[in-house]
Amino acid sequence: MMKCPEPPLKLTLEQLSQYTDPSLPHPDPALAHCPRPLLLALDSIIFDVTEGTNFYGPKGPYKVFAGKSCAKALTIGSLEEEDMTDDFSGMSEKELKAVQKQVEFYRGKYTEVGKVV
């Protein structure tokens, strides 16, 4: 049996997109015995938001953020797919500072588990 992955994780956006429902088996069949965390990323930092499943899980009001890199959307208060990005081009200095406040909020509430590569 393969050892379960431990932080720091290095995931592509495609891999990150597979971590939207902790009740499903691990996306890698060889790791089916491992827990499947609920993940999202802000500014390329991956957070385990499993403890917030009521918010970010499949039935939660913020499920659109799960499995995505979504700093821009969270910062500007958008649920639109085109804002699910860490592309900050066109954002004001005030919005960029708000991105960092979002990152700090998530660091205080959830566990940082890796980086988007």
C-alpha positions in Angstrom: 0.0 0.0 0.0 1.4 3.4 -1.0 2.0 6.0 1.6 -0.6 8.8 1.7 0.6 12.2 0.4 1.7 14.6 3.0 2.2 18.4 2.8 3.7 20.2 1.1 1.6 19.1 -1.9 2.5 20.4 -5.4 -0.6 20.2 -7.6 -1.4 21.6 -11.0 -4.7 23.4 -11.5 -6.1 20.2 -13.1 -5.0 18.1 -10.1 -6.4 20.7 -7.7 -9.8 20.5 -9.5 -10.2 16.9 -8.3 -10.4 17.9 -4.6 -14.0 19.1 -4.4 -15.7 16.4 -2.3 -14.0 14.8 0.7 -16.7 12.0 0.7 -15.3 10.6 -2.6 -12.3 8.2 -2.8 -8.9 9.7 -3.5 -8.5 10.7 -7.2 -5.5 8.5 -7.5 -6.7 4.8 -7.4 -3.4 3.8 -5.9 -4.2 6.1 -3.0 -7.8 5.0 -2.5 -7.1 4.2 1.1 -6.1 7.8 1.8 -8.4 10.6 2.8 -9.5 13.1 0.1 -9.2 16.6 1.4 -11.3 19.5 0.2 -8.9 22.0 -1.2 -8.8 25.5 -2.7 -5.9 27.9 -3.6 -5.3 31.5 -3.1 -2.3 33.2 -4.7 -1.0 29.7 -5.6 -1.1 28.6 -1.9 -3.2 25.5 -1.4 -5.4 25.4 1.7 -7.2 22.3 3.2 -10.7 23.6 3.8 -12.2 20.2 4.8 -13.3 21.5 8.1 -15.4 24.0 6.2 -17.2 21.3 4.2 -20.5 22.9 5.1 -19.4 26.0 3.1 -17.1 24.6 0.4 -18.4 21.1 0.0 -20.7 19.9 -2.7 -23.8 21.2 -0.9 -22.3 24.3 0.4 -23.0 27.9 -0.7 -19.3 28.4 -1.7 -18.9 25.1 -3.5 -17.8 27.0 -6.6 -14.5 27.8 -4.9 -13.5 24.2 -4.1 -10.8 22.7 -6.2 -10.0 26.1 -7.8 -7.4 28.8 -7.5 -9.8 31.6 -6.6 -8.1 34.6 -5.0 -9.6 37.1 -7.4 -13.1 35.8 -7.1 -13.0 35.7 -3.3 -11.5 39.2 -3.2 -14.0 40.8 -5.5 -16.9 38.8 -4.1 -17.7 37.0 -7.4 -19.1 33.5 -8.0 -18.4 33.7 -11.7 -16.2 31.1 -13.3 -14.1 33.7 -15.2 -13.0 35.2 -11.9 -11.8 31.8 -10.5 -8.2 32.8 -11.0 -5.1 34.1 -9.4 -4.5 36.4 -12.4 -4.5 39.8 -10.8 -4.0 41.9 -14.0 -6.3 44.9 -14.0 -6.8 44.9 -10.3 -6.3 48.1 -8.3 -3.7 48.5 -5.6 -6.6 48.4 -3.1 -7.8 45.1 -4.5 -4.3 43.6 -4.5 -4.0 44.5 -0.8 -7.4 42.8 -0.3 -6.0 39.6 -1.9 -3.3 39.5 0.8 -5.9 40.0 3.5 -7.8 37.0 2.1 -4.6 34.9 2.2 -4.0 35.9 5.8 -7.6 35.2 6.7 -7.2 31.7 5.2 -3.9 31.1 6.9 -5.5 31.9 10.2 -8.5 29.6 9.7 -7.3 26.7 7.5 -4.1 24.6 7.1 -1.7 25.6 4.3 -0.9 22.3 2.5 1.1 23.2 -0.6 1.4 25.2 -3.8 -0.1 25.2 -7.2 2.6 24.5 -9.8 
